[in-house]
């Protein structure tokens, strides 16, 4: 007969190693406007799929997409400036 054992101790033994570093948390915070813009875009697309799309849905999706693209541009410019040492 085989004994069934849990691996809880082995899994939780490395929990501290799986925590995000301060650099990871800073990167997430820098990308948060883009993440929120992506969520708004997905929400707008879901609303448009829920029924027959109308002009308001089209404008909502277009505005959300424009916001995503703006946040991508802002993030890319910020990353470029950081890579150049802020001399841009």
N, C-alpha and C positions, 0 to 999 in steps of 0.2 A: 504494500500500500504506500502510495506517495503522499507525503505531507504537503499541504498547501501553505505557503508562507507568503507574507506580504513583503513588498520591497519599499515600504514607506520610509524606513530608516535610510536606505540607500538613496532614495530620491530626495529627501529633505536634508540629507547631509551636505548637499551641494547648493542649497538654496541661496546662501550668501554670495556664491559665485555668479549666480544668474541675475543679480540685481543690476539695473542700469547704472552706469557710471555718471558722474557729474557732467561729463562731456556729452553723453547720450541724452541726458535730460535737457541740456542747453540746446542741442540740435533739435530736439522735439519742440522746445519752446520757440525757437526761431522759425520752425516750419508750421507752427500752429495756425497762423492766418491762412496759409494754403490748405491745410487740412480742413479747416472750417469752411472755406470756400468750396472745396470738393464735396463736403457733406451737403452744402446748400444746393449745389448742382445736382447731386443725386436725388435730393428731395424734390427738386423741380421736375426732374425727369420722371420720378415715380408719380407725382401728381398728374403729369401730362399723360402717362400711360393708364391711369386709373379710369379715364373716360375719353371721349372723343376730344382730341386737342383743339383748342380754340386760340384766338389771337392773344389772349392773356397768358395762356400756357406758353406760347411761342416766345413772347416777350420775357417771361419769367426765366425760361431756359436760356435764352440769349444773354440776359443780364447776368445770370449765374455763371455762364461760360466766360463772359467778359471779365468777371471778377476773378475767376480761376486763372485766366491768362495774365491778368494784372499781378496777381500774387506770385505767379511763376516768375514774371519779369523782375519784380521787386526782390525775390529771393535769389535769383540768378545774379542780379547786380550786386546785392549784398555779399554773396559768396565770392564774386570776382574782386570786389574791393578788399575783402579780408585776405584773399590769396595774394593780392598785390601789396599787402601791408598797409592798407588804408591810404595809399598815395594817389588814389584815383580822383 
